[in-house]
Every structure is written in C-alpha cells, then in structure tokens.
Amino acid sequence: MHTADLSAFAGCSGIPLHLLKSIIGLCRMFRLSDYFVKIHYQQQREEKEGITVNKKERVDAALRDEQVDRVPASMWGHDFEREWGAQSLAEAMVENFTRYDWDYMKVNPRASYHVEGWGVLVHPSGEKYKAPIIEDTPIKSSSDWKRIRPLEPDEGALGEQLQALRLINHAIGFDAYFVQTIFCPLGIAKYLVGNKSEPVLQTIREDRGAMHAALRVITETFATYAIACLEQGASGIFYATNGWAAEGMLTADQYREFGEQYDLEIFDAVKSRSKFNILHNCGTHIYFDLLATYPVHALNWAATLEGNPDLREGKLRSGKAVMGGISEKTVLKNGEPGQVREEVAEALD
C-alpha cells in the first residue's frame, strides 16, 4: 500500500503528543527511537545510492497511488510551552521537522486559536505537558450563538497563525509540503462553549436556527482564513472533525445537516488552490463513507480504534490516499520499538 503513511495525530484524540526535542527525548517519551534511527539510516543509504526523489515528489507519488521509494512519514504534537507566539510556534514546528527529517509537516497550533477572536479567554497551564486552561467563553445561552460575527483572517490569533505560516514557509516551504490545522465548524462551536459537547447538542435539539446561524459565521470566517493560509505558503489544510462525524455524537442525518454542508463550503474555498488537503475524521465508529467523498487528497483516521475500517479497507472504500499507522493511545504513547515496527508493517501490508 504505497499511500499509507506513518503519522501520529493529536488534538481531537485528547492525547497531547508533545514535540520530540531530541533522540533522547524521543526515547524517553515514546521509546520509538530504534524505529526512527532506522528511517534515518535508510535515508542515508538512499542518498549514497543516488536516489534523488525529494520530499514533495515522494508525497505526490503516494497521493497518486504510484510506486514510492519509501512511505512518506511524519509525526506531530503540541508544544504547550511554545505555541503562544508566531515565532516560538514556527521554531518548534521547524525544529521537530528538521531534527527527524519528516517528509511533510502538519502545523500544530494551540486549539484555542480558532475561538480567541470571539472572546474565549485561555491561558497557558504553565506545565510542559498540560493543555491550556479555558477561563471564560462568550456563549452563555442559546441566544448568544446569534451574536457572533465573522472574524478577519489577519487579526488577533488568526493573524498570529498566518505569521507563523509565513515563517514556516521561509524555512521549509521550498523543500516540503506543510498544512495548517483547521477544526470543522462544529468543533469550533464546541470550543466556543469551553470545549464541551453538551451545550452544542442542546442547541441543536432546542434551537436549530441559532446553531445554524453560528455555524454559518464560523464557516465564513474559516473559509476566508483557509484561503489566507494558502496565500502565506501553506500547501493545504489538515481538517479535523473533532469527533462529531461519529456514532454516539450525532446521527448521520444530523451530521449531514450540521456538519457536511459547512465542511464542504470550506473545502470548496480551497480545493482548486491546494496541493495537499487532509481530512482527519476523529473518534470511534466514524461515518467513514459519508466523509470519504470529500474533495481532499488524503484521509486520516484512527484505523485501530473500534468501529473504524483499517487502512486497507479505507483505501478500497474511498479510492483515496490514506494516512495512519500507529495506535496513538497505546503504542505511540507507551509502546516498545518492536511494537511500533509491527504496527507499521501491518499498516503497509
């Protein structure tokens, strides 16, 4: 399977995957160093043998389902201490990317950047491995959903993220693709109420109009913002569903009404301009087929979780490139190198 990758994902999984600072840090945190050293030596061998495929060519070939010299690989996570400014975030992302020579970058900003412009108050936890703390939110009742207005993409936290993308583009944009993380409108709505699902679900049940009004404003804001990301050099977006497109959260019909139509508006804004758009469908028992038709270059999901297809089945059902490989809640967090090799081999089988 040429289109699978070795990727770890964070954010909607609820597991903070902290940036890998050094080979020693990698060994201490994930104990995966043996595997990644093998990748490094493989790359050195390829260079000696005169293999000249560059990172973008390798990813492009995988996306086209063509033979690749090796599977494109990347890994990412939050750096909770350094994600509070454009310069520090860019430096953290580039350091992780260059230290391990990944084939592409998924930019991993603080989740709250999506909602700070609407008045969500957040502060750092002060701890390296603890997520930021939400202090206050602007949504106190269903009627408050109708009060939010579109944000400008170059102001506040959104503008800060654009600055980070400019810096990242200057550092790696010539050599590799990088994508900006954007949550789906429902996921952003969840952060507008303190990263809690129930207030969103209650509004869906009791005041559909208020929820649609908010989702319309969020969609307008992030469709514009996604375009601005591409203008700053991003190759595409990493679009996360934050667990909303899954059984137990919404019915399939509810997701069509409150999710799909807004998702597609954002993708419609960028699909003709992007080289590497990724859909990350979070959670267990996901609505895989419902979202598999989205206009993206690759699909990413937790292929080892209950109720989800494995990578092979997902590729066959979607006809798209697929991304995944390591169980983020078990092997990635606590696994031994041998377990990592086994999961990677299984993913590529």
N, C-alpha and C positions, 0 to 999 in steps of 0.2 A: 504494500500500500504506500505509494510514493507521496501521498498528500497528507499523511498524518504528521503531527509534529510532537516534540517533547515540550509541552508547555505546562506551567503551573499557574493557577489563577486565584485571585483574591478578591476582596471586596464583598460581593454578594454571597460568597460562601461563608462569611463570618469568621474565617480563619485569617489572622494577619500573617502574611508571608513576608517577612522583613527582608530588605535588600541584603544581598550577600556581599559582605565587605571584603572578604579575603578568603583564600583557600582554607585557612584555619577556621575562620568564622563559618564557612560553609560546612566544614566537617562537624563543628560543634553544634550548629543549628539544625542541620538536616542529615548529616552523615552521608552525604551523597558524593563526597569528593572523589572517590575512586572512579565513579562513572564520568564525571566531568573532566578529570585528568585524561581519561581515555579519549574523550572528544578532542581535547587539545592536541594530543599526540597524533590522532587521526588527521587533524588539520595540518599539522607539521609535515606528516608523510605525504599528504596530497600536494603540498607546496613543493616538496622535493621532487615529486614525480611529474611536476609540470602541469597539474590540473589547475586551470585558471578560471573556473566558474566563480563569479563574485556573489555576494550575498543577495542582491536583488535578482540576479539571474536564477539563483537556486530557489528562491521563493516563487518567482514567476513560473518556473518549470513545475514546481509542486502544485501550484494553483491550476495549471493546465493539465494536471494528471500525466505529466511526462516523466521520463526517467530522470532521476536526480543523482548527483554524485554521492550525496548523503541526505538524510532527512533534515530539513531546516529545524533549528532548535532555538528556543528562547525560554526565559523564566523571569518572573517579576514579582513584586510585592511592595507593601507600604514601608516607607521610612518615616515613621511618625515624628521624628525629631526634625527632619529636613524638608518636609512637604509644605512649609508655611511661607515660602517665598519663591519667586520665579527662579532666581539664581541658584538657591540651595536645592530646589527640586530638580532643576536641569542637571546640576552637578551630580546628584545622587543617581539619577537615571543613567547618565553617561558613564559614570564610574562602574556601575553594575554591568552595563552593556559591554564596555571595552575590556573589563577585567576577565570576563568569561567568553568574550568573542562570540556573542549571540548573533544569530542571523537576522533578527529584526527586533524592534523594541515596541513593547506596549507601555505607553506612558501611564504611570500610576499615581495620579494626583490624590489629594485628600477628597473624600467623598463629598464633603460639605461645600466644595466649590460650586456645586450645582445650585445651591439654595441660599448662600450667604447674601446675595444681592436682593433677596426678598425679605431679609430681616432675621434669618436664623442666626442665632448667636452661638458660636462654637469657640472653645479654647483648647489648646494642647493639653494632653493629660500630664505632661511633664515626665512621662516614662517612655523609655525607648520602645517597649513592646506593648504599649497600651493605646488603644484608639482614642481620638479626641473626644471631648465631652460636650454634649449639646446642652446649653444653658436655657435657651428660650426659643420659641417658634412663633410665627405670625398667625397661625391658624388655631383659633380657639373654639370656633363653631363652624357649622356648615356654611353659614353666610360669608365667612371670611374667605372662602375659596374664590368668591366672585370679585374680591378686591385686588387680587394680584394683577400686575400689569407686565407687559413684555420688558425684558432687560436688554440693554445694549451690550453687544459682544465684547466691546473693547473697554468696558468699565468694570471696576471692582474686581472681584475674584475671577470673573471670566477673562477680563483683560490681563490679569496676572498670569493666567494659564496660557494665554496667547504669547505673552512674553517668554514664558518657559519653552514653548514650542519653537519660537524663533531661535533661542539659544541651542536647543537640541538639534534643530535643523543645521545650524552652523557647524555643529560638532560632528554629526554623523549622517546628515541628510544626503550627501553625495554617495555614500557607500551603502546605506541600508534604508529599508522602509521603517517608518515609525508611525504609530497610530495613537490617537487620543481617546481616552476613555470617556464615554458619554452614557449616562443611565437613560433608560426608557422613561417617558413622561410619568407613568405610574410609579416607577422607582423614585423619581424626583419628588413626586407628591408625597411619598412615604417619608422622605427626609424633611419635607416642609412641616410635618407634624411630629418631628423628633425621632425619625427612623422607626415608626410604629405603623403596623399594617391596619390595625383595627379602626382607627379614625377614617382611613381611606375607604375601607369596606363599609363602614357605617354610612358614609356619604353616598356611596354607590347604591346602597339599599334605600336610603331615605330621601336623597335629593340628587337625582341623576344629573339634573341640569347644572347644579353647582359644580359637580365633579367634571362634567364636560367643559364647562367654562374655564376651569383651572387647567385642564389638560390641553385645551386649545392655546392658552397663553404660554404654557410650558413648551409645547411643540413649536410654536412660532419662535420663541426665544432660542431653542436649541437647534432648530433647522438653520437659523441665521448664524448661530455660533459654530455649527459644524462646518459651514462654508468658510467662515473666518479661520478655522483651524487649518483647512487645506491651503488657504492663502498664505499662511505662515509656514508652509512646507510639510505639514503632515501628509502622509500617504493615504490616510483614510481614518475611519473611526472604529473603535472597539466598543460595540453597542451592547450593553448589558440589560437583561430583562429583570434582574434583581428578584427572581423567584416568582414573578407574577404570572408567567405563562406556564403554569403547572397546576395539576390537580391538587385540590386541597386549599388553593388560594382563590381561584376563580374558575367558573365553568368555561368550557371552550367558547361558548356563545358570549359570555361576559368578556372574555379576553378579546374576542373579535370587536366588540363594541367599544371597550375602554382601553384596549391596547393596540391591536393590529392597525387600525386606521391611522393612529398617531405615529406608530413606528414607521409605517410606510411613507408618511409625509416627510419624515426626517431623512430616510434613505433616498427618497425621490430628489431631495435637495442636493445630494452629494454623489449619487451613483454615477453620473456621467463624468465627474471630475476626479474620482478616486481610483487608486490602483490597488488598494488593499483594505476593503471593509470586512470586518469580522462581526458576526453575531454570536454573543455569549448568552446561551439560554441556561439560566441558573436553576438549580434545585433538583428535586427528585420527581419522578413521574411527570416529566415535562411534556408539553404539547409539541413534540418534535416536528411532526408532519405539518402542523399549522404554520410554523415559522420557517420550515425548510425551504419554502418558495420565496423567501425574502431576497431582494436583489443584492446579495453580498458575495464576496469572493470565497469566504470560508466560514464554517460553522464550528463553534466551540461549545462543549458541554461536558458535564461530569459523567463520562461514559461508564464509570464503575459504580455509580450510585443506583439505588433501587428504582426500577421502573423506567430506566433510560436505556436506549439502544447502545450497543458497543460501537466502536469506531467503524468497523467493517459494515455493520448493518446500517449505521447512519449514512455512510458514504453511498451505499447502494440505494437507500431510500431517497436521498437528496440529490445525488448526482453532483455534489459539490465537494470541494476540498474540506477535510475535517481536521480538527485540532484537538489534542488531548494527549493522555499517555500515563499520567501518574495520579494515584488517588491522593487528593490534596488534604484530606482529613486524617489519613493514616500514614501511608508510605512516605509521602512528601514531608510530613511533619516529623515522623519518628523512625522512618524506615532505614534499614541497612542497605549498603550498596548493592548487595545481591538481590534484594527485593526490588530495587529500582530497575536493575537490569532485566529482571523477569517481567516487570510490567511494561517496560519499553519494548521488549521482544514480543510480548503478547499484542501490544498495540500495533506493531508493524507487521504482524503475521498475516 
